[in-house]
Amino acid sequence: MSSTRLTDVDSQEFHRAKAEFDQTKAGVKGVLDSGILKIPNIFIHPPENLLKSPSSGASDLDLQVPVIDLKGFEGGKEVKEVKVGEIREASEQWGIFQLVNHGIPVSVLDEMIEGVRRFHEQPNEVKMKWYSREYEQHVRFYSNGSLYESKAFNWRDTVSCHHADGALDPNAIPQVSRRAIQNYMERVTSLKNTLAELLSDALGLDSKYLESMDCMKTATLLGHYYPPCPEPDLTLGATKHSDPSFLTILLQDSIGGLQVFQNGQWVDVKPVKGALIVNIGDLMQLVSNDKFKSVEHRVLAAPIGPRISSACFFYPSTANDCKPYGPIKELISEECGPIYRETTHKEYMSCYRSKGLDGTSCLSYFKL
């Protein structure tokens, strides 16, 4: 069914449909609110993108994303070593883990989810004032970041708040979400600092090593809104991709739908109340010389919802946007030489944005 409907749309019509969708400034929620019973063709993905499991080979139903409990990690050397070991194993084998007892109150997490909901459920004439595709605009609303590069749209809308060097004028943040975002960002930035130390230890480096690299000072917070979908088997909330960041901290609600690609199959990241999800990003894989793994993931569309999540991506400071980052020298040996060439955050993001979410990683372009 999906392939038949796709062939009805030639490239010229598809481009025109993209432009018409963009010009509404209403996003996916606007499409749903129009009363549709079938999704427009521009949202239909090719069948190979929609596979629920590998086409061959047995799937491992016991695979579960690691859950790491940070409780008591500051209480003594032995406890900390155990936690660092768990983080090392998860970062090497999965590139993702769920974190509990991380110090951020559940009330702050819940309010962040509600803050994203409040923004997206405003009247469209209010919300559309924030609509923009300009990366330089620090606070903006958009749908499908790689709209004009994508072969099919994803079923989600986004509000973005860019904290250059960790700072953003509070008055620039939409009032309906302002307090929630400020409270959440204050605490998630502190957690990022803790994780930078633990990840440094997990790499066998000095605890302050990643901090000294100044590679995670800027943060971009994305509040994703995935409306219920009338034909969820034909589209995706987010196409397969990895993150271009050094580190990503994700908050998801209780609906689920996030999946990671592990051992040749898709594994659900099951919601855990009060947990935050930590993703290793592409640039962390690069500087760790493949010791840590950048996780490939996607989000399924669902007939229920909305599903709401908040992803915080950590990047270098603005002063270091053009600083070369390459494999850490301490992680290079005669037995394991550098796998990647040096690149800057600016160059890497340019590569990432130019190709869109096409299911492939930019890392391959930087291999020696």
VEXMAR-276535 format. One record per residue (C-alpha): z, y, x. Coordinates in Angstrom, 3 decimals, always signed. Layout:
# residues N
pt pz: Z | py: Y | px: X
...
This chain:
# residues 368
pt pz: +0.000 | py: +0.000 | px: +0.000
pt pz: +0.985 | py: +2.479 | px: +2.690
pt pz: -2.104 | py: +1.887 | px: +4.844
pt pz: -4.382 | py: +2.346 | px: +1.782
pt pz: -2.778 | py: +5.629 | px: +0.885
pt pz: -2.961 | py: +6.827 | px: +4.473
pt pz: -6.722 | py: +6.321 | px: +4.707
pt pz: -7.202 | py: +8.719 | px: +1.784
pt pz: -6.137 | py: +11.616 | px: +3.984
pt pz: -8.577 | py: +12.731 | px: +6.642
pt pz: -7.506 | py: +14.844 | px: +9.597
pt pz: -8.612 | py: +18.140 | px: +8.063
pt pz: -6.753 | py: +17.505 | px: +4.823
pt pz: -3.721 | py: +16.322 | px: +6.764
pt pz: -3.592 | py: +19.517 | px: +8.804
pt pz: -3.951 | py: +21.591 | px: +5.649
pt pz: -1.148 | py: +19.614 | px: +3.980
pt pz: +1.075 | py: +20.294 | px: +7.001
pt pz: +0.443 | py: +24.018 | px: +6.774
pt pz: +1.033 | py: +24.085 | px: +3.014
pt pz: +4.310 | py: +22.224 | px: +3.383
pt pz: +5.427 | py: +24.580 | px: +6.161
pt pz: +4.543 | py: +27.668 | px: +4.149
pt pz: +6.809 | py: +26.673 | px: +1.268
pt pz: +9.840 | py: +27.117 | px: +3.582
pt pz: +11.597 | py: +24.723 | px: +1.210
pt pz: +11.689 | py: +21.627 | px: +3.396
pt pz: +11.943 | py: +18.044 | px: +2.191
pt pz: +14.630 | py: +18.980 | px: -0.321
pt pz: +12.135 | py: +21.329 | px: -1.922
pt pz: +9.650 | py: +18.469 | px: -2.234
pt pz: +12.271 | py: +16.290 | px: -3.921
pt pz: +13.481 | py: +19.110 | px: -6.172
pt pz: +9.913 | py: +19.532 | px: -7.481
pt pz: +10.424 | py: +16.300 | px: -9.413
pt pz: +8.209 | py: +13.894 | px: -7.472
pt pz: +8.381 | py: +10.143 | px: -8.134
pt pz: +6.182 | py: +9.201 | px: -5.175
pt pz: +6.348 | py: +10.730 | px: -1.714
pt pz: +3.363 | py: +12.821 | px: -0.540
pt pz: +0.946 | py: +11.065 | px: +1.840
pt pz: +2.012 | py: +13.238 | px: +4.760
pt pz: +5.389 | py: +11.425 | px: +4.781
pt pz: +3.961 | py: +7.897 | px: +4.909
pt pz: +4.396 | py: +6.191 | px: +8.290
pt pz: +2.209 | py: +3.416 | px: +9.701
pt pz: +3.613 | py: -0.073 | px: +9.015
pt pz: +4.455 | py: -0.716 | px: +12.689
pt pz: +6.900 | py: +2.227 | px: +12.629
pt pz: +8.681 | py: +0.820 | px: +9.600
pt pz: +9.429 | py: -2.694 | px: +10.826
pt pz: +13.004 | py: -3.616 | px: +10.022
pt pz: +13.154 | py: -6.339 | px: +12.707
pt pz: +10.983 | py: -7.670 | px: +15.565
pt pz: +7.830 | py: -9.500 | px: +14.559
pt pz: +8.680 | py: -12.488 | px: +16.737
pt pz: +11.793 | py: -14.085 | px: +18.129
pt pz: +15.206 | py: -14.599 | px: +16.599
pt pz: +17.358 | py: -11.551 | px: +15.930
pt pz: +20.971 | py: -11.410 | px: +17.017
pt pz: +23.002 | py: -10.538 | px: +13.932
pt pz: +26.177 | py: -10.270 | px: +16.011
pt pz: +24.996 | py: -7.220 | px: +17.983
pt pz: +27.292 | py: -4.255 | px: +17.368
pt pz: +27.404 | py: -0.839 | px: +18.986
pt pz: +30.561 | py: -0.635 | px: +21.171
pt pz: +33.558 | py: +1.185 | px: +19.699
pt pz: +35.816 | py: +2.779 | px: +22.325
pt pz: +39.361 | py: +3.876 | px: +21.525
pt pz: +40.399 | py: +6.876 | px: +23.669
pt pz: +44.032 | py: +6.715 | px: +22.555
pt pz: +46.379 | py: +6.923 | px: +25.509
pt pz: +43.703 | py: +7.272 | px: +28.198
pt pz: +45.651 | py: +10.138 | px: +29.803
pt pz: +48.877 | py: +8.147 | px: +29.799
pt pz: +48.404 | py: +6.301 | px: +33.067
pt pz: +45.966 | py: +5.168 | px: +35.723
pt pz: +45.628 | py: +1.617 | px: +34.452
pt pz: +44.815 | py: +2.664 | px: +30.888
pt pz: +42.281 | py: +5.215 | px: +32.113
pt pz: +40.584 | py: +2.620 | px: +34.321
pt pz: +40.180 | py: +0.340 | px: +31.298
pt pz: +38.613 | py: +3.152 | px: +29.245
pt pz: +36.307 | py: +4.153 | px: +32.108
pt pz: +35.220 | py: +0.528 | px: +32.425
pt pz: +34.422 | py: +0.344 | px: +28.713
pt pz: +32.423 | py: +3.581 | px: +28.910
pt pz: +30.566 | py: +2.315 | px: +31.991
pt pz: +29.602 | py: -0.940 | px: +30.288
pt pz: +28.494 | py: +0.798 | px: +27.072
pt pz: +26.492 | py: +3.444 | px: +28.964
pt pz: +24.757 | py: +0.864 | px: +31.139
pt pz: +24.003 | py: -1.725 | px: +28.474
pt pz: +23.630 | py: +0.320 | px: +25.290
pt pz: +23.374 | py: +4.024 | px: +26.087
pt pz: +25.531 | py: +4.676 | px: +23.042
pt pz: +29.081 | py: +4.096 | px: +21.831
pt pz: +31.320 | py: +5.114 | px: +18.977
pt pz: +34.453 | py: +6.995 | px: +19.961
pt pz: +37.717 | py: +6.867 | px: +17.984
pt pz: +41.039 | py: +8.625 | px: +18.602
pt pz: +39.098 | py: +11.336 | px: +20.429
pt pz: +41.488 | py: +14.111 | px: +19.453
pt pz: +39.413 | py: +15.904 | px: +16.802
pt pz: +41.111 | py: +15.799 | px: +13.379
pt pz: +39.254 | py: +14.016 | px: +10.584
pt pz: +39.649 | py: +17.182 | px: +8.497
pt pz: +37.526 | py: +19.099 | px: +11.026
pt pz: +34.852 | py: +16.392 | px: +10.940
pt pz: +34.813 | py: +16.290 | px: +7.138
pt pz: +34.544 | py: +20.065 | px: +6.923
pt pz: +31.623 | py: +20.027 | px: +9.367
pt pz: +29.756 | py: +17.579 | px: +7.128
pt pz: +30.505 | py: +19.767 | px: +4.104
pt pz: +29.400 | py: +22.878 | px: +6.015
pt pz: +25.990 | py: +21.306 | px: +6.645
pt pz: +25.791 | py: +20.259 | px: +2.993
pt pz: +26.644 | py: +23.768 | px: +1.776
pt pz: +23.889 | py: +25.309 | px: +3.869
pt pz: +21.172 | py: +22.931 | px: +2.698
pt pz: +22.207 | py: +23.049 | px: -0.956
pt pz: +21.982 | py: +26.824 | px: -1.221
pt pz: +19.256 | py: +28.235 | px: -3.482
pt pz: +15.977 | py: +28.100 | px: -1.626
pt pz: +15.454 | py: +31.876 | px: -1.822
pt pz: +18.652 | py: +32.253 | px: +0.229
pt pz: +18.012 | py: +29.398 | px: +2.635
pt pz: +14.395 | py: +30.302 | px: +3.391
pt pz: +15.502 | py: +33.553 | px: +5.049
pt pz: +16.565 | py: +31.396 | px: +7.983
pt pz: +13.310 | py: +29.409 | px: +8.110
pt pz: +11.589 | py: +29.560 | px: +11.505
pt pz: +9.726 | py: +27.465 | px: +14.081
pt pz: +10.559 | py: +29.847 | px: +16.929
pt pz: +12.726 | py: +28.103 | px: +19.525
pt pz: +13.976 | py: +31.492 | px: +20.706
pt pz: +15.695 | py: +32.094 | px: +17.358
pt pz: +19.236 | py: +30.871 | px: +17.954
pt pz: +20.023 | py: +30.118 | px: +14.312
pt pz: +17.237 | py: +28.752 | px: +12.134
pt pz: +16.356 | py: +26.398 | px: +9.317
pt pz: +13.320 | py: +24.126 | px: +9.550
pt pz: +11.946 | py: +20.761 | px: +8.519
pt pz: +10.420 | py: +18.389 | px: +11.080
pt pz: +10.736 | py: +20.042 | px: +14.471
pt pz: +7.495 | py: +18.489 | px: +15.723
pt pz: +5.644 | py: +19.074 | px: +12.452
pt pz: +2.275 | py: +19.973 | px: +13.953
pt pz: +2.413 | py: +17.285 | px: +16.658
pt pz: +3.483 | py: +14.436 | px: +14.367
pt pz: +1.209 | py: +11.881 | px: +12.741
pt pz: +3.631 | py: +11.536 | px: +9.823
pt pz: +6.500 | py: +13.691 | px: +8.585
pt pz: +10.134 | py: +12.614 | px: +8.600
pt pz: +12.311 | py: +12.785 | px: +5.484
pt pz: +14.862 | py: +15.355 | px: +6.691
pt pz: +15.656 | py: +19.069 | px: +6.979
pt pz: +17.634 | py: +20.777 | px: +9.754
pt pz: +19.723 | py: +23.853 | px: +10.434
pt pz: +20.008 | py: +24.639 | px: +14.156
pt pz: +22.627 | py: +26.708 | px: +15.983
pt pz: +21.916 | py: +27.269 | px: +19.679
pt pz: +24.985 | py: +28.069 | px: +21.789
pt pz: +23.522 | py: +29.470 | px: +25.015
pt pz: +26.092 | py: +28.858 | px: +27.765
pt pz: +28.405 | py: +27.629 | px: +25.034
pt pz: +28.456 | py: +30.930 | px: +23.124
pt pz: +26.968 | py: +32.111 | px: +19.828
pt pz: +27.775 | py: +35.295 | px: +17.922
pt pz: +29.770 | py: +34.092 | px: +14.882
pt pz: +28.033 | py: +36.677 | px: +12.713
pt pz: +24.715 | py: +34.959 | px: +13.444
pt pz: +25.917 | py: +31.737 | px: +11.790
pt pz: +25.322 | py: +31.412 | px: +8.017
pt pz: +28.534 | py: +32.375 | px: +6.266
pt pz: +28.621 | py: +29.232 | px: +4.107
pt pz: +28.917 | py: +27.125 | px: +7.273
pt pz: +30.453 | py: +29.570 | px: +9.745
pt pz: +34.074 | py: +28.454 | px: +9.833
pt pz: +33.160 | py: +24.757 | px: +9.838
pt pz: +30.745 | py: +25.197 | px: +12.753
pt pz: +33.134 | py: +27.347 | px: +14.795
pt pz: +36.045 | py: +24.915 | px: +14.406
pt pz: +33.876 | py: +21.908 | px: +15.149
pt pz: +32.143 | py: +23.418 | px: +18.188
pt pz: +35.420 | py: +24.500 | px: +19.767
pt pz: +36.718 | py: +20.941 | px: +19.641
pt pz: +33.497 | py: +19.083 | px: +20.424
pt pz: +32.980 | py: +21.246 | px: +23.531
pt pz: +36.430 | py: +20.265 | px: +24.739
pt pz: +35.602 | py: +16.608 | px: +24.090
pt pz: +32.365 | py: +17.026 | px: +26.059
pt pz: +34.413 | py: +18.208 | px: +29.053
pt pz: +36.599 | py: +15.100 | px: +28.799
pt pz: +33.548 | py: +12.852 | px: +28.561
pt pz: +31.961 | py: +14.551 | px: +31.581
pt pz: +34.995 | py: +13.485 | px: +33.641
pt pz: +35.032 | py: +9.940 | px: +32.271
pt pz: +31.283 | py: +9.522 | px: +32.794
pt pz: +31.619 | py: +10.837 | px: +36.356
pt pz: +34.327 | py: +8.239 | px: +36.986
pt pz: +32.135 | py: +5.568 | px: +35.376
pt pz: +29.375 | py: +6.400 | px: +37.863
pt pz: +31.811 | py: +6.038 | px: +40.763
pt pz: +31.742 | py: +9.770 | px: +41.464
pt pz: +34.442 | py: +12.419 | px: +41.674
pt pz: +35.798 | py: +13.223 | px: +38.208
pt pz: +34.449 | py: +16.769 | px: +38.384
pt pz: +30.983 | py: +15.789 | px: +39.633
pt pz: +28.995 | py: +16.229 | px: +36.422
pt pz: +30.856 | py: +19.451 | px: +35.656
pt pz: +29.937 | py: +20.775 | px: +39.118
pt pz: +26.260 | py: +20.075 | px: +38.364
pt pz: +26.459 | py: +22.597 | px: +35.518
pt pz: +24.252 | py: +20.328 | px: +33.433
pt pz: +26.034 | py: +20.469 | px: +30.058
pt pz: +27.097 | py: +24.074 | px: +29.506
pt pz: +24.590 | py: +24.985 | px: +26.783
pt pz: +24.804 | py: +23.273 | px: +23.396
pt pz: +22.425 | py: +23.024 | px: +20.453
pt pz: +24.019 | py: +21.912 | px: +17.182
pt pz: +21.667 | py: +20.430 | px: +14.591
pt pz: +22.854 | py: +19.909 | px: +11.020
pt pz: +20.547 | py: +17.275 | px: +9.510
pt pz: +20.115 | py: +16.755 | px: +5.764
pt pz: +18.327 | py: +13.601 | px: +4.550
pt pz: +17.690 | py: +13.845 | px: +0.792
pt pz: +17.527 | py: +10.642 | px: -1.291
pt pz: +13.999 | py: +9.263 | px: -1.090
pt pz: +12.059 | py: +7.772 | px: -4.040
pt pz: +10.054 | py: +5.487 | px: -1.719
pt pz: +12.279 | py: +4.856 | px: +1.320
pt pz: +10.263 | py: +1.842 | px: +2.514
pt pz: +7.265 | py: +4.085 | px: +3.245
pt pz: +8.877 | py: +6.746 | px: +5.428
pt pz: +11.659 | py: +7.439 | px: +7.940
pt pz: +14.482 | py: +9.925 | px: +8.221
pt pz: +13.731 | py: +10.184 | px: +11.942
pt pz: +11.092 | py: +8.395 | px: +13.995
pt pz: +12.024 | py: +6.277 | px: +17.017
pt pz: +12.980 | py: +8.571 | px: +19.915
pt pz: +15.491 | py: +9.194 | px: +22.676
pt pz: +17.266 | py: +12.514 | px: +23.227
pt pz: +16.043 | py: +15.000 | px: +25.900
pt pz: +19.627 | py: +16.088 | px: +26.625
pt pz: +22.144 | py: +15.044 | px: +29.245
pt pz: +24.560 | py: +14.029 | px: +26.495
pt pz: +24.597 | py: +14.049 | px: +22.684
pt pz: +27.661 | py: +13.866 | px: +20.439
pt pz: +26.830 | py: +12.896 | px: +16.865
pt pz: +28.841 | py: +13.024 | px: +13.667
pt pz: +27.492 | py: +11.026 | px: +10.719
pt pz: +28.718 | py: +10.647 | px: +7.158
pt pz: +29.515 | py: +7.367 | px: +5.400
pt pz: +26.007 | py: +6.555 | px: +4.136
pt pz: +24.580 | py: +5.062 | px: +7.334
pt pz: +20.942 | py: +4.604 | px: +8.295
pt pz: +21.138 | py: +5.316 | px: +12.028
pt pz: +19.759 | py: +2.452 | px: +14.124
pt pz: +19.443 | py: +1.854 | px: +17.869
pt pz: +16.869 | py: -0.330 | px: +19.609
pt pz: +18.669 | py: -3.018 | px: +21.597
pt pz: +17.367 | py: -6.324 | px: +22.961
pt pz: +14.062 | py: -5.884 | px: +21.151
pt pz: +15.557 | py: -5.301 | px: +17.716
pt pz: +17.001 | py: -2.578 | px: +15.518
pt pz: +20.793 | py: -2.542 | px: +15.261
pt pz: +22.696 | py: -0.543 | px: +12.632
pt pz: +25.217 | py: +2.018 | px: +13.837
pt pz: +27.713 | py: +1.377 | px: +11.078
pt pz: +29.745 | py: +4.412 | px: +9.996
pt pz: +33.365 | py: +4.361 | px: +11.184
pt pz: +35.666 | py: +6.867 | px: +9.516
pt pz: +36.798 | py: +9.504 | px: +12.007
pt pz: +34.459 | py: +8.289 | px: +14.769
pt pz: +31.990 | py: +10.297 | px: +16.820
pt pz: +28.879 | py: +8.737 | px: +18.343
pt pz: +28.091 | py: +9.441 | px: +21.996
pt pz: +24.458 | py: +9.107 | px: +23.142
pt pz: +23.334 | py: +9.059 | px: +26.747
pt pz: +20.317 | py: +11.401 | px: +26.984
pt pz: +17.110 | py: +11.161 | px: +28.991
pt pz: +18.266 | py: +13.585 | px: +31.676
pt pz: +21.476 | py: +11.607 | px: +32.228
pt pz: +19.386 | py: +8.466 | px: +32.728
pt pz: +17.275 | py: +10.397 | px: +35.231
pt pz: +20.134 | py: +11.793 | px: +37.342
pt pz: +22.001 | py: +8.460 | px: +37.207
pt pz: +18.854 | py: +6.778 | px: +38.566
pt pz: +18.756 | py: +4.341 | px: +35.626
pt pz: +22.407 | py: +3.335 | px: +35.963
pt pz: +22.990 | py: +4.784 | px: +32.511
pt pz: +20.528 | py: +4.138 | px: +29.695
pt pz: +19.104 | py: +6.730 | px: +27.312
pt pz: +19.217 | py: +5.079 | px: +23.915
pt pz: +16.200 | py: +4.853 | px: +21.610
pt pz: +17.155 | py: +5.359 | px: +17.988
pt pz: +15.814 | py: +6.177 | px: +14.530
pt pz: +17.102 | py: +6.960 | px: +11.046
pt pz: +16.014 | py: +5.051 | px: +7.940
pt pz: +15.245 | py: +6.818 | px: +4.682
pt pz: +17.365 | py: +5.724 | px: +1.716
pt pz: +17.277 | py: +5.910 | px: -2.094
pt pz: +20.798 | py: +7.321 | px: -2.066
pt pz: +22.129 | py: +10.476 | px: -0.498
pt pz: +21.934 | py: +13.018 | px: +0.801
pt pz: +22.804 | py: +11.571 | px: +4.187
pt pz: +24.286 | py: +14.271 | px: +6.425
pt pz: +24.807 | py: +14.292 | px: +10.172
pt pz: +25.522 | py: +16.791 | px: +12.916
pt pz: +24.125 | py: +16.258 | px: +16.411
pt pz: +25.293 | py: +18.350 | px: +19.356
pt pz: +22.960 | py: +18.239 | px: +22.377
pt pz: +24.260 | py: +19.363 | px: +25.762
pt pz: +21.938 | py: +20.964 | px: +28.305
pt pz: +22.215 | py: +23.021 | px: +31.533
pt pz: +23.327 | py: +26.646 | px: +31.493
pt pz: +20.672 | py: +29.319 | px: +31.000
pt pz: +20.950 | py: +30.227 | px: +34.698
pt pz: +20.069 | py: +26.618 | px: +35.576
pt pz: +17.251 | py: +26.146 | px: +33.062
pt pz: +14.818 | py: +26.059 | px: +35.989
pt pz: +17.124 | py: +24.297 | px: +38.455
pt pz: +15.658 | py: +21.007 | px: +39.760
pt pz: +17.613 | py: +17.926 | px: +38.687
pt pz: +16.907 | py: +14.568 | px: +40.290
pt pz: +18.680 | py: +11.288 | px: +40.996
pt pz: +22.184 | py: +11.929 | px: +42.344
pt pz: +22.168 | py: +11.297 | px: +46.099
pt pz: +25.396 | py: +9.295 | px: +45.975
pt pz: +23.672 | py: +6.842 | px: +43.629
pt pz: +20.720 | py: +6.225 | px: +45.945
pt pz: +20.740 | py: +3.511 | px: +48.621
pt pz: +18.325 | py: +1.528 | px: +50.757
pt pz: +18.416 | py: -1.204 | px: +48.139
pt pz: +17.865 | py: +1.238 | px: +45.261
pt pz: +15.784 | py: +4.274 | px: +46.090
pt pz: +15.075 | py: +7.192 | px: +43.741
pt pz: +13.260 | py: +6.124 | px: +40.582
pt pz: +12.381 | py: +9.613 | px: +39.349
pt pz: +11.127 | py: +12.853 | px: +40.814
pt pz: +13.075 | py: +16.037 | px: +40.329
pt pz: +12.423 | py: +18.056 | px: +37.195
pt pz: +13.903 | py: +21.066 | px: +35.464
pt pz: +15.322 | py: +21.188 | px: +31.964
pt pz: +12.593 | py: +23.677 | px: +31.063
pt pz: +9.837 | py: +21.341 | px: +32.277
pt pz: +11.346 | py: +18.314 | px: +30.573
pt pz: +11.714 | py: +20.097 | px: +27.231
pt pz: +8.130 | py: +21.316 | px: +27.449
pt pz: +6.962 | py: +17.710 | px: +27.876
pt pz: +9.211 | py: +16.522 | px: +25.043
pt pz: +8.054 | py: +19.161 | px: +22.571
pt pz: +4.361 | py: +18.813 | px: +23.395
pt pz: +4.201 | py: +15.165 | px: +22.391
pt pz: +6.569 | py: +15.249 | px: +19.405
pt pz: +8.570 | py: +12.255 | px: +18.185
pt pz: +5.862 | py: +9.693 | px: +18.881
pt pz: +8.142 | py: +6.761 | px: +19.707
pt pz: +7.716 | py: +7.021 | px: +23.492
pt pz: +10.030 | py: +8.458 | px: +26.133
pt pz: +9.121 | py: +11.358 | px: +28.401
pt pz: +10.942 | py: +9.650 | px: +31.280
pt pz: +7.858 | py: +7.632 | px: +32.180
pt pz: +6.052 | py: +10.872 | px: +33.126
pt pz: +8.661 | py: +11.596 | px: +35.794
pt pz: +8.796 | py: +8.204 | px: +37.519
pt pz: +7.843 | py: +8.061 | px: +41.175
